[in-house]
């Protein structure tokens, strides 16, 4: 049986290798840790989703979340 931390480690490792290969670079892609948060309400869930949507904007990859081609959710 796998725990969530092991599953995330595998996903993060594989995706980091692929990102570095595609970009022709090396180094960290993900933060060292995962930060869990208890979602207790619809409002809290909406805040977390919007935080994630804004990540590519904060990194300067796009001007708006909708410009990010790997966006997995629309407006909340």
C-alpha positions in Angstrom: 0.0 0.0 0.0 1.3 3.4 -0.9 0.9 6.6 1.1 0.1 9.9 -0.5 3.6 11.3 0.1 5.1 8.4 -1.9 2.7 8.9 -4.7 3.5 12.6 -4.9 7.2 12.0 -4.7 6.9 9.7 -7.8 4.8 12.2 -9.7 7.1 15.1 -8.9 10.2 13.2 -9.8 9.0 11.9 -13.1 7.5 15.3 -14.1 10.7 17.2 -13.1 12.8 14.9 -15.2 10.5 15.5 -18.2 10.4 19.2 -17.7 14.2 19.5 -17.5 14.6 17.2 -20.5 12.1 19.3 -22.6 13.7 22.6 -21.5 17.3 21.3 -21.8 18.1 22.3 -18.3 18.6 20.7 -14.9 17.6 21.6 -11.4 14.7 21.7 -9.1 11.2 22.1 -10.6 9.2 21.5 -7.4 9.4 22.9 -3.9 11.1 20.6 -1.4 7.9 20.0 0.5 4.2 19.6 -0.1 1.9 21.7 2.0 -1.4 20.3 3.0 -4.4 22.3 3.9 -7.8 21.1 5.3 -10.6 22.4 3.1 -13.6 22.9 5.2 -15.9 24.9 3.0 -16.7 25.8 -0.6 -15.1 29.2 -0.1 -11.9 27.6 1.2 -11.8 25.3 -1.8 -12.4 28.2 -4.2 -9.5 30.1 -2.5 -7.1 27.2 -3.0 -8.1 26.7 -6.6 -7.6 30.4 -7.4 -4.2 30.3 -5.6 -3.2 27.4 -7.9 -4.6 29.2 -11.0 -2.4 32.2 -10.2 0.9 30.2 -9.9 1.9 30.7 -13.6 1.0 34.4 -13.3 3.2 34.8 -10.2 6.1 33.1 -12.0 5.8 35.5 -14.9 4.9 32.7 -17.4 1.6 34.4 -18.5 -0.3 37.6 -17.8 -3.5 35.8 -16.9 -4.3 32.2 -15.7 -6.4 31.6 -18.8 -3.3 32.1 -21.0 -1.6 29.1 -19.4 -2.0 26.2 -21.8 -2.0 23.5 -19.0 -4.8 25.2 -17.0 -6.9 22.4 -15.6 -9.8 24.5 -14.2 -11.7 27.5 -15.4 -12.9 30.4 -13.3 -14.1 29.5 -9.8 
